Amino acid sequence: MVMGHTLDAVLKDSARETTGMLVYWSFRAVTAPLFLFVAGWAFATTVGRTGASGVPLLRRYLPRVGLLLFWGYFLRWPGWGLDSLFAGKLEVWRHFLAFDALHGVAGALLMGSLVLAVVRGPVGRVAALSGLALAVPLVAPWVRAAVSGGGWPLALEQALAGRTSSFPLFPWSAYFLVGGVTGLVLAGVRRVPHWLVLLGAGTGLLGLVSLWGGHPRFGDVTLVLWRLGLVAVVAGLAMRLPARLDGLLGPVGRASLWVYVAHLPLAYGWSTFPGLASRLGRSQDVLPALGLALSVLAICLGVTLPLKKRYGLWSKRSSGARGSGVAAASPGSPRPREP
């Protein structure tokens, strides 16, 4: 995602038309669906392991929804047009309230949390998330038609199917929901390798769309199925990577939100701060653009990984201090264990 955004910001138009970049751009279409799919997978797997439901589940995930929305709107803050924003100019408000990837994850996480808080049991949860995931792309055309008719609050319009939103909930939340279904289903698969399940499902979806006929962009359902097929194949192949990479790449995955927030200002700018898109524009050939993309990735990892580690240590100390305080204030309570 970092590489793709940086290349999009600086790669010149003639370089985009080369065979290699056209192939890359076609594969890059899987980045955002994979981002949402893995987020849903992680969410459902965690819920399944902890057994959370009802109010405790909502208490756990609603703050995360708020955090994702905060960073999403923060990154879209139009510092360059505050006068127009405060004057109520519609174009600026459409920019500010548009749904991007973080908003999309937040909205889908809210939908998933509400479903899993009410529905209990793995079978019921798989059925509920599957039904919702199927309904989202099916009703997406009607939602867009209803929103385009006007009369909706602008924030809700942008969230559901806004014209200037890159990742509105209809149909983008389907990828998160299918990821949730995947996490729940794979948790119950014991005898078949999970990578084989994903490869089989992905290949089946791609074959289904091909037999369906027409271009995969023919409609919301076919496009979602096509992308999910690609996502499942990529995820299955990724599971075949050596397990020793987990220790190396695990911290990067856990810092994905930090990296995401850090790289967008560098690539596209933020508020009145110009990014590479403004400083350089579409002026770079393939190799210099790749060098810039790797540099942005290295800077983001170099800054965010140490910060994430320090934050984790601070959070553990704070949790330990609160636990000690509760134990000390409770008569007869056992002493907390030493770390």
N, C-alpha and C positions, 0 to 999 in steps of 0.2 A: 504494500500500500504506500509506504514512504517512497519507494523507488518510482512507482507509477505516478504519484502526484508531482514529484519533482520533474520527471521527464515531461509530463503534461505542461508544466509551467515554463520550461526552457527549450524544449526541442523545437527546432525550426520546421516549418511546414513541409519543405522538400524532403527532409529526413523522415518525416512521418509516413511518407508514401513509399519508402523502400520496403522490399519484401520482408526482411527480418522484422522491421518495426510493425508492419501490418499483422504479421503472425503474433508478435508480442501483444499488440493491442487487442487482438481477438481473445487471447488467453487472459489478459488483464480484466476482461469482463467478469471473470469468476472471483475476483478479489473481494468485492463488497458482499456478494452472496455468501462466500466462505466466511467472512468476518461475522456476519449475522448468524450463520449456521453453527459455527463453533461456539459463539456466545450462548445460543440456546442449548446446545449440547452440554456445555459446562454448567449452566443453570439447572437443567433437569437432573443431571448426574448428582450435583450437590444436594438438591432437594431430596432425591431418592436415598442418598447415603445418610442424611441427617434425619429423615423421616418427618421433616417439618410440614405443618399444615395449619390451616386456620389463621388466627390472628398472629401467632408467632412467626409464621412464614411471611406474612405481610410486613410485620415489624422488622424483619430481617432485610427485605428487598425494597420496600418503598423508599428508604433513605438512598439506596443505590440509584433508583429511578430519578430521584431529585438531583443527585450528584451528576449523573449523565446529562440531564437536561440543563443543569447549570453550566457545565463545560460546553455543551453544544451551543447554547445561546451566547455564552461568553466569546466563543470563537467567531461568532457572526456579528459581534458588537460593531455597529457602524459609526465608529468615532469620526470618520471622514464626513458624516452627514448628520451630525447631532441636531443642527438647526432644523433640518427637514424632518428628522424623526420627531422632535418635540412639536413641530408644527402639524404633525399628523399626515405627512406625505405618504401616500399609499405604497409607492415603489420602494421607499426605504423600509417601511414596516414589513413589506413582503420579503425583502432581503433578510431582515433581522429574525423573522419568525419562521423562515423556511426550515424544513426538516432535513438534516444531514445524517450521516451514519450514526453519530452518538445519539441524536434524537430518536432515530429509528430503533436502536437497541433499547433505549429507555422505554419507548412506547410498547415495543414487543415484550419487554420484560414485565411491564405492568400488566399486559394482557395475560401472559403466562402465569404470573404470580396470582392473579385473581382466579384463574382456572384451577391451579393446583392447590390454592387455599381452600377451595370449596369441594373439589373432587378428591376422594381418597382411594388408595389402592392402585397398583400399577396398571391393571387392565382398564379401569375407568379413566385414569389419567391419559393413557395412550389414546383411547377412543376420543376423549374430549379435545386433546390437542390436535389429533389428526383431523377431526371434523372442522375445527377452527382453521387449521392450516389449509384445508381444501376450500373452505368457504371464502377465505380472503381473496384469492385471485379470481374466483367465480363472480363475486359481487363487485370487484374493483371497477368495472366499467360503469355500473350503476352509481357507485359512490362518486366517481369523477363527474358523471352527468349531474348528480344532485348538487355537488359542490359548485360546479360551474354555473349553476342556475342562480347563485348568489343567495344572500340572506343569512349566511353562516358567519359566526365570529371568525375573524381572520386567523387567529391562532389555531382554531379547530380545523379550519379549511386547509391551512398549510400542513397540519399534522395528518389529516386523512388522505388528501389527494391534491395538495397545492401545486399549482402550475410551476412555481419556482422552487419547489422542494425536490431535492435529488433523491431522497429516500422516504417518501410518504408511507404511512402504515399500509395502505392498499396500493400495490400488493407486497411491499418489501417485508412486512412482518411475517409473511409465510415462511421465509427462509429460517428465521429464528424459531418459529413454532415447529418446523420439520426437524431442526436441530434438537429441539426438546424431545420430540418423539424418538429420534435416533438414540439419544442418551438413555431414555427409559427402556427402549427395546433392547439395546445392547447390554444393559445391566442384567437382563435375564437370559442372555445367550451364553451358554457354557461350552458346548461341544464344537461349535463352528468358530474358526478364527474371525475376529471382528473385521479385520481388513478384507477378508473374503466376502463377508456380508455386504460391506460397503461397495466393493468393486462389483459384486453381482447386482446390487440394487441400482448403482449408477449406470452400469451397462444396460440393464433392463429399461431404465427410464429413457436413456438416449435412443434405444431401439424402438420404444413405444412412440416417442415423438417423431422419429423418422417414418414409422409406418403410418402415423397419423396423417402425414403429408403436409406440404406447405412449409414455408419458412418458419423457424422457431419463434420469430417475432410476430407471427400471425395474430396472436392474442395473449392475454395475460396468463392463461393456464398453460399453454404450450411453452411460452417463454420461461415461466417459473419451473416447469418440469425439465426443460432442457438444461437450464442452469443448475438445477438440483442434481441432475445426472452428472454434469461435469464436476460439481462440488463433491459428490460422493466418490467419484473416481479419484480425484485429487486427495481426498481424506484417506481413502483406502491405501493409495500408494505411499502417503506420508507415514502411515502406520507400519510400513515395511522398512522404514529407516532404522539404523542401528539404535538400540535402546540407550547406548552410552551418550547419544546426543541429548537425551532428556535433561541431564544435569547441566549441559551447556546452554540449551535453549529455553529451559524452564524459566529462569529469571527474566528472560526477554518476554516470554508470554505473559508472565505475571505483571510485567510493567507495560503492557500493551496500551492501556489507557494513557499513561504518562507519555509514552512515545508518540501516540496519536496527537495529543494536545500540543506537544512540543514541535512536531514537524510541520503542521499546517501554517503557523506564522512564518516559518523559514521559507516554505515553498510559495505560499500565496499572499503572505502578509497578514497583519491584524490591525484593526482600527486604523490609525494613521501611520503604522509601521510598515514600510514597503518590504515585500518579500522578493524572492527571485523572479517571480512572474512580472513584477513591476520594474525591478532593477535591470533585468536582462531581457525579459520577454522571450518570445519564440525566436531565438537567435543562434542556438547552439546545434552543432552537428552531433552525431550519435555518440562518439567517444567522449567529447567534453561533457555532454549531457549526462552520460553514465557516470563520469567522474564526479559531477556535482551531486547526482543522486546518492552515490556511495558516501560522499562527504556529509550530506544532510543526515543520512542514516547513522553514520559514525558519530556525528556531533550529538544527535538525539540520544543514542545509546550511552555515549560517554557522560552525558549530563544526567539523564534520568535514572540509569541503573544505580549509581551511588545514592541519589536522592531517595529512590524507592527503598533501598536497603536501610538507610538511616531512618526513614519513616516507619519501616517495619519494626526496627529495634525500639524506636520511641513508642510505638503502639503497644508492643509487648510489655514494655516497662510500665506504661500507663495502666494497662489491664492488670498487671501484677500488683500495682499499688492500690488500685481500686479493690481487687480481691482481698488483699491484706487488710485494708480498712474495714471491709465488710466482716471478715473473720474476727478481727479484733473487737468489733462492736457487738458481736453475737456471743452471748454468754454460753459457755460450754461447747462452742464450735471448735472443730479440730484445727490445728495450726496448718497453714498452707504449706505445701511441699516446697522444698528448695528447688530452684530451677536446675 
